[in-house]
Amino acid sequence: MCGKLLPLASLYLVQGLPYGLQSGLLPTLLRARGLSLTQVGLAKVLYAPWLFKLVWAPLVDARGSVRAWLTLSTVALGLVCGLLAALPPAEAGQAGLPVAAALLLLLNLGAAVQDVALDTLAVQLLEPAELGPGNTVQVVAYKLGAALAGGGLLALLPTLSWPRLFLLLATTYWLAAALAWTAPALRQPPQPHPSEHPHYTLRLLQDVLAVPGTPWTAGFVLTYKLGEQGASSLFPLVLLDHGASTPELGLWNGVGAVACSIAGSSLAGALLARRWQLLPLLRSVLRLRLGGLVCQTALLFHLDTLGVSLGPSTLLKGAALLSLCLQHFLGGLVTTATFTVMMRCSQLAPRALQATHYSLLATLELLGKLLLGALAGALADSLGLCPCFSLLVTLSALPLLCLSLAPSSLA
């Protein structure tokens, strides 16, 4: 199992780099330059390629090997980073902003193709008993990559030049491509017979939805992150508005919070490896997450109603940062358990449908996160912070209701 998990961990770490770059670095910089919460949220349109993974997932199922798709998409990511390195920093921030945005869009496209191939390889390689540790590796490595590209780069931004940053990323991608192609542990299982390959027809979607547990899993992954993602998008910006500094938020929200999230994901994997039942574990951590969000909302009510400023060493600031880290810890627990449910469901699909099946679930999971991540700022600007967070708390209670309808095939 270690022979499989180590190369998978390296590749998932690399896969998290674009997300961290655009979710940890860009929003803080944009807000610090005076953009509204709505404008900061709309920058997430760059994630659009991730919502169309179902367009090429059947191609990954039908054309060539999964390893070839993984290697070529990783090489392409390195090429895009090389182009970003050649873009002068002054142009990246002013007149060349459309060019930089277009290249970041291409970066997301390559990362989305890489995601389909890597997830399919993991679904095919991991045995049922390896799903808990395997999904822990997936979530932890991805978040670590996001933390390195988000909070780490935000802290190093004053001393790290734009070309060196993207040349470093390009080199990392090319090394990862070599690993994907040469690692013996990533040998693929036999490919399906050509006659078994799916095609772009309505029947394909019907076959995917006919896999046991798929309709319930699709609905759950679409809604399980709505409240959490909205709160995690807004709360650091609220702290910035109340006196927290940009470097401080880069440290706590980019590095500290992600470290807590990784700790939560690792704990979930350890509990699943000890044969904890998946759905009861998921129910428990969802309850804890809901309680944590209620406490965070009460703290925000205090900040917003009284107009309190977070001083350099106030108790209130400590409580706010602790709340931020606690929510990421609980979110890590929830995410690993949910991804294990997704992979367990996809393993029930025929091998010729597994890339398409898992891509459907992963697309819906991402759609749920992006929906509130992009709209949370507009909701806060239009409704006010307190009503917005009250809505987010309500949305966080919905997954607990969904669990009571979970099919026995996923237990």
C-alpha positions in Angstrom: 0.0 0.0 0.0 2.9 2.4 0.8 4.2 1.8 -2.7 0.9 3.2 -4.1 0.3 6.0 -1.6 3.7 7.7 -1.8 3.6 8.5 -5.6 -0.1 9.3 -5.3 0.7 11.8 -2.5 3.4 13.5 -4.6 1.0 13.9 -7.5 -1.9 15.2 -5.4 0.4 17.7 -3.7 1.3 19.1 -7.2 -2.4 19.1 -8.1 -3.2 21.4 -5.2 -0.8 24.2 -6.4 -3.2 26.0 -8.8 -6.0 26.0 -6.2 -3.8 27.5 -3.5 -2.4 30.1 -5.8 -5.9 31.4 -6.7 -7.8 30.7 -3.4 -5.2 31.8 -0.9 -3.0 34.4 -2.6 -5.3 36.2 -5.0 -8.4 37.0 -2.8 -6.3 38.5 0.0 -4.3 40.7 -2.5 -7.4 41.8 -4.3 -9.2 42.7 -1.0 -6.1 44.5 0.2 -6.2 46.7 -2.9 -9.8 47.8 -2.2 -11.9 45.5 -4.3 -15.4 44.7 -3.0 -16.4 41.3 -1.6 -18.5 40.8 -4.7 -15.5 41.5 -7.0 -13.2 39.2 -5.0 -15.8 36.4 -5.2 -16.3 36.8 -9.0 -12.5 36.1 -9.5 -13.5 32.4 -8.9 -14.7 32.3 -12.5 -11.2 31.2 -13.3 -12.2 27.8 -11.8 -14.7 27.3 -14.6 -12.7 24.5 -16.4 -13.2 22.3 -13.3 -17.0 22.3 -13.8 -16.6 20.7 -17.3 -14.6 17.6 -16.4 -17.5 15.5 -17.7 -16.6 16.7 -21.2 -13.3 14.9 -21.3 -13.8 12.2 -18.6 -15.3 9.8 -21.2 -12.2 10.5 -23.4 -10.0 9.4 -20.4 -12.1 6.3 -20.1 -11.9 5.5 -23.9 -8.7 6.9 -25.4 -5.2 5.9 -24.4 -4.1 5.0 -20.9 -4.8 6.9 -17.7 -1.1 7.2 -17.1 -0.5 8.9 -20.4 -3.3 11.4 -19.7 -1.8 12.1 -16.3 1.7 12.6 -17.7 0.7 14.8 -20.7 -1.6 17.1 -18.6 1.2 17.5 -16.0 3.7 18.5 -18.7 1.2 21.0 -20.1 0.9 22.6 -16.7 4.6 23.1 -16.6 4.5 24.8 -20.0 1.7 27.2 -18.9 3.8 28.1 -15.8 6.8 28.7 -18.1 4.6 31.2 -20.1 3.5 32.9 -16.8 7.2 33.2 -15.8 7.8 35.1 -19.1 5.0 37.6 -18.4 6.6 40.8 -16.9 5.3 41.4 -13.4 4.2 45.0 -14.3 2.0 43.6 -17.1 0.7 40.8 -14.9 -0.7 43.4 -12.6 -1.9 46.1 -15.0 -2.2 46.2 -18.8 -1.4 42.4 -19.1 -4.1 41.4 -16.6 -6.3 39.7 -19.4 -3.2 37.7 -20.6 -2.4 36.6 -17.0 -6.1 35.7 -16.5 -6.2 33.7 -19.7 -3.0 31.8 -18.7 -4.5 31.1 -15.3 -7.6 29.8 -17.0 -5.4 27.4 -19.0 -3.7 26.4 -15.8 -7.0 25.4 -14.4 -7.9 23.5 -17.6 -4.7 21.5 -17.4 -5.2 20.9 -13.7 -8.8 19.7 -14.2 -7.7 17.1 -16.9 -4.9 16.0 -14.5 -7.5 15.7 -11.7 -9.7 13.3 -13.8 -6.7 11.1 -14.7 -5.2 11.0 -11.2 -8.6 10.3 -9.5 -9.3 7.5 -12.0 -5.9 5.9 -11.3 -6.6 6.1 -7.6 -10.0 4.5 -8.0 -8.5 1.6 -10.0 -5.4 1.0 -7.9 -6.8 1.2 -4.3 -8.3 -1.9 -2.7 -11.5 -1.4 -0.5 -9.4 -1.7 2.7 -7.1 1.1 1.4 -9.8 3.7 0.7 -9.5 5.4 4.1 -5.7 5.9 4.0 -5.9 6.6 0.2 -8.3 9.4 0.6 -6.4 10.8 3.5 -3.3 11.0 1.3 -5.4 12.6 -1.5 -6.9 15.3 0.7 -3.8 16.0 2.9 -1.4 16.2 -0.1 -3.8 18.3 -2.1 -4.2 20.7 0.8 -0.5 20.8 1.5 0.1 21.8 -2.1 -2.6 24.5 -1.8 -1.0 25.8 1.4 2.4 26.0 -0.1 1.1 27.9 -3.2 -1.3 30.1 -1.2 -0.2 31.1 2.3 3.5 30.2 1.7 3.7 32.3 -1.4 1.8 35.2 0.3 4.4 35.3 3.0 7.3 35.1 0.5 5.8 37.5 -2.0 7.8 40.6 -0.9 11.1 38.7 -1.6 10.1 36.2 -4.3 10.1 37.5 -7.9 7.3 36.7 -10.3 9.5 34.8 -12.9 11.3 32.8 -10.2 7.9 31.8 -8.7 6.5 30.4 -11.9 9.8 28.8 -13.0 9.9 27.0 -9.7 6.3 25.8 -10.4 7.2 24.7 -13.9 10.1 22.6 -12.7 7.9 21.0 -10.1 5.3 20.0 -12.7 7.9 18.5 -15.0 9.4 16.4 -12.2 5.9 15.3 -11.3 5.3 14.3 -14.9 8.4 12.1 -14.9 7.2 10.5 -11.7 3.8 9.8 -13.2 5.3 8.1 -16.2 8.1 6.0 -14.5 6.7 5.0 -11.0 6.3 1.2 -11.0 3.7 1.4 -8.2 1.3 3.3 -10.6 1.0 0.3 -13.0 -2.5 0.3 -14.3 -4.9 -2.6 -14.1 -5.9 -4.1 -17.5 -7.9 -1.7 -19.7 -11.5 -2.5 -20.7 -12.1 -4.1 -24.1 -12.7 -1.4 -26.8 -16.4 -2.5 -27.1 -16.9 -1.7 -23.4 -15.9 2.0 -23.7 -18.6 4.6 -23.2 -19.6 7.1 -25.7 -21.1 10.6 -25.6 -24.8 9.6 -25.5 -27.7 10.0 -23.1 -27.3 6.4 -22.3 -23.9 7.2 -20.8 -25.4 9.4 -18.2 -28.2 6.9 -17.5 -25.5 4.2 -16.9 -23.6 6.4 -14.6 -26.7 7.3 -12.5 -27.7 3.6 -12.4 -24.6 2.8 -10.3 -25.9 1.9 -6.8 -25.9 4.9 -4.4 -25.1 7.5 -7.1 -28.2 9.7 -6.9 -27.9 10.1 -3.1 -24.1 10.6 -3.3 -24.5 13.2 -6.0 -27.0 15.2 -3.9 -24.9 14.9 -0.8 -21.6 16.1 -2.3 -23.4 19.0 -4.0 -24.7 20.4 -0.6 -22.3 19.2 2.1 -19.8 22.2 1.7 -22.3 25.0 1.0 -22.3 26.6 4.5 -18.7 25.8 5.3 -17.3 27.2 2.0 -19.3 30.4 2.3 -18.1 31.0 5.8 -14.4 30.2 5.0 -14.5 32.6 2.1 -15.9 35.5 4.1 -14.5 35.1 7.6 -10.8 36.0 6.8 -11.9 39.0 4.8 -14.1 40.1 7.8 -11.0 39.9 10.0 -9.1 41.9 7.5 -11.8 44.6 7.6 -11.6 44.7 11.4 -7.9 45.3 11.7 -6.1 42.0 11.0 -3.0 42.5 8.8 -2.4 40.9 5.4 0.8 39.0 6.4 -1.0 37.8 9.6 -3.9 36.4 7.5 -1.5 34.8 5.1 0.1 33.0 8.0 -3.1 31.9 9.8 -5.5 31.4 6.9 -2.9 30.1 4.5 -0.6 28.0 6.6 -2.0 27.6 10.1 -5.6 26.9 9.0 -4.4 24.5 6.3 -2.2 22.7 8.8 -5.3 22.3 11.0 -7.2 21.0 8.0 -4.5 18.5 7.2 -4.6 17.3 10.9 -8.4 16.8 10.6 -8.0 14.9 7.4 -5.3 12.7 8.9 -7.4 12.0 11.9 -10.3 10.9 9.7 -8.0 8.6 7.8 -6.7 7.1 11.0 -10.2 6.5 12.3 -11.3 4.8 9.1 -8.2 2.7 9.1 -9.2 1.5 12.5 -12.5 0.2 11.0 -14.8 3.0 12.2 -18.0 2.9 10.3 -18.0 5.5 7.5 -21.5 7.0 7.7 -21.7 7.2 11.5 -18.3 8.9 11.5 -19.5 11.4 8.9 -22.6 12.2 10.9 -20.6 12.9 14.1 -18.1 15.3 12.4 -20.9 17.1 10.6 -22.5 17.8 14.0 -19.2 19.1 15.3 -18.7 21.3 12.2 -22.2 22.8 12.7 -21.5 23.6 16.3 -18.2 25.3 15.3 -19.9 27.4 12.7 -22.5 28.5 15.2 -19.7 29.7 17.5 -17.9 31.5 14.7 -21.2 33.2 13.7 -21.7 34.4 17.2 -18.2 35.9 17.2 -18.9 37.6 13.9 -22.2 39.1 15.3 -20.1 40.6 18.1 -17.5 42.1 15.7 -20.1 43.4 13.2 -22.7 44.8 15.7 -20.2 46.6 18.0 -17.7 47.6 15.3 -14.9 46.1 17.3 -11.3 46.5 16.0 -8.9 43.6 16.4 -5.8 45.0 18.2 -2.3 43.5 18.0 -2.8 41.3 21.0 -6.4 41.2 22.0 -8.3 38.2 23.4 -10.9 38.7 20.7 -8.3 38.3 17.9 -7.1 35.0 19.5 -10.7 33.7 19.6 -11.2 34.7 16.0 -8.0 33.0 14.8 -8.8 29.9 16.9 -12.3 29.8 15.4 -10.8 30.0 11.9 -8.4 27.1 12.6 -11.1 25.0 14.3 -13.4 25.2 11.3 -10.6 24.1 9.0 -9.8 21.1 11.3 -13.4 20.0 11.3 -13.7 20.7 7.5 -10.7 18.3 7.0 -12.5 15.6 8.9 -15.6 16.0 6.8 -13.8 16.2 3.5 -11.8 13.0 3.9 -14.9 11.1 5.0 -16.9 12.4 2.1 -14.2 11.6 -0.5 -14.1 8.1 0.8 -17.9 7.8 0.2 -17.4 9.2 -3.3 -14.6 6.7 -4.1 -16.5 3.8 -2.6 -19.5 4.7 -4.8 -17.3 4.9 -7.9 -15.8 1.5 -7.3 -19.3 0.0 -7.7 -19.3 1.3 -11.3 -18.0 -0.8 -14.2 -14.3 -0.1 -14.9 -15.1 1.4 -18.3 -17.3 4.1 -16.5 -15.2 4.9 -13.5 -13.5 8.0 -14.8 -16.8 9.4 -15.9 -18.6 8.4 -12.7 -16.0 9.9 -10.3 -15.7 13.0 -12.4 -19.5 13.5 -12.1 -19.2 13.3 -8.3 -16.1 15.5 -8.2 -17.7 18.1 -10.4 -20.8 18.3 -8.2 -18.5 18.5 -5.1 -16.6 21.4 -6.7 -19.8 23.1 -7.9 -21.2 23.1 -4.4 -18.0 24.7 -3.1 -17.7 27.3 -5.9 -21.4 28.3 -5.7 -21.2 29.7 -2.2 -17.5 30.7 -2.5 -18.4 32.9 -5.5 -21.8 34.2 -4.2 -21.0 34.6 -0.5 -19.5 38.1 -1.1 -22.5 39.2 -3.0 -24.8 37.8 -0.3 -22.9 39.6 2.4 -22.9 42.9 0.5 -26.7 42.7 -0.2 -28.0 41.1 3.0 -25.4 42.1 5.5 -22.9 39.9 7.3 -25.2 38.7 10.1 -28.1 37.5 7.9 -25.6 36.0 5.5 -23.9 33.9 8.2 -27.3 32.9 9.6 -28.1 31.5 6.2 -24.8 29.7 6.0 -25.5 28.0 9.4 -28.8 26.8 8.1 -27.2 25.4 4.9 -24.7 23.5 7.1 -27.5 21.6 8.8 -28.8 20.2 5.5 -26.1 17.4 5.1 -27.2 16.0 8.5 -30.7 15.6 7.1 -29.4 13.9 3.9 -27.5 11.3 5.9 -30.7 9.8 7.2 -31.5 8.8 3.6 -28.1 7.2 2.8 -28.3 3.9 0.9 -27.0 0.7 2.5 -24.6 0.1 -0.4 -22.3 2.9 0.9 -22.3 1.8 4.6 
